[in-house]
């Protein structure tokens, strides 16, 4: 059970980082420009972001094993489609299907694990193993992507998912136990559709604006349509009896600030990572394999530092740890903005590691802060929303920082200068967010001893929780 669920999440996380290492080869073999590369990354992240919450509800209602295996099947088939894609358009279509599969199998894998370990201590231990073992995919991705793309070309990075998917389908049918929640929330189909269309239209305008012109009717219409669709999404969520995104949760300042900061984490982390391999290949002249190895310090730093983030937050409070992490990541990104073609790798790797450590210190404490801000029975929903906001930030990061690079190139600057500006923007936004969390992210407080149950005519005082 544990191995099957971890391996599924491993495959999803591997796909987050393995693609970045192969982007230069995709650009060469498919003739893709910067816009095409942005779509190859964002098509996957967008679908994961917008369907993740609905995927969890779907698994609870219709069976976690069934949804998990269906997600694995879709992800595996989509990986085959990606590997044989003859053009950027077909590759983007395959990435969309991959996102649909990932949004189904990822929440279902965790739900299966939780259902199989009802005892609290066993559950915590199992979730820790699930996060740690599956998180290895983040560190393996850059190296595996570089090796496969260098030796066999970019299609190999998708074919590696096929044997994993086949093993999961065969083993999952035998070892996974079906479970469901008969009291699961209803699906919010209108909200899901509007969220995909709204964020997708906004991403389209940001990605295509550099090539079509920011004042072209298509781009201006895209921004206008995105505003209308997102406003409609908010209106639907306010009236829906079981919204995918309960807007009332954002009345809690701790919840709002933590999720806003998580958007910035996704924005800066994914937006900057999108350019790492391209920097090493196109600016410093590295091979694809060597570029994959050169980006490794950031992911390794994240894997090593992540387990300590929760402990530090428990000891020093969310605000101190998150603010320090964001400041560290922001300074690292600004330092990367000063790296040039003739900068030796000895003066580059520590900047990547600094960024990795900084973001590792922010993600789990921000999720913990979001969970603390809500009632205990809403903890799973709060965790899902935190993951979703990070993915939304990733979509916007690739789109916006790509637009920064393209804008600099349109003005006559080199690709290197465009990357410097993109890293500087990511660093400045991250540092500004560090200031905001330092001011507004309240410290976590010790949990008070349980109070006696109030008399029937009394109402419990909720003011303490609302001020957290």
Secondary structure as UniProt FT lines:
FT   HELIX           2..30
FT   HELIX           34..62
FT   HELIX           64..83
FT   HELIX           88..116
FT   HELIX           120..152
FT   TURN            154..155
FT   HELIX           156..175
FT   TURN            182..183
FT   HELIX           189..212
FT   TURN            214..215
FT   HELIX           217..239
FT   TURN            241..242
FT   HELIX           247..251
FT   HELIX           253..278
FT   HELIX           279..283
FT   HELIX           288..294
FT   HELIX           296..316
FT   HELIX           318..336
FT   TURN            337..338
FT   TURN            341..342
FT   HELIX           345..347
FT   HELIX           349..372
FT   HELIX           376..378
FT   HELIX           379..410
FT   TURN            411..412
FT   HELIX           415..440
FT   TURN            456..457
FT   HELIX           463..466
//
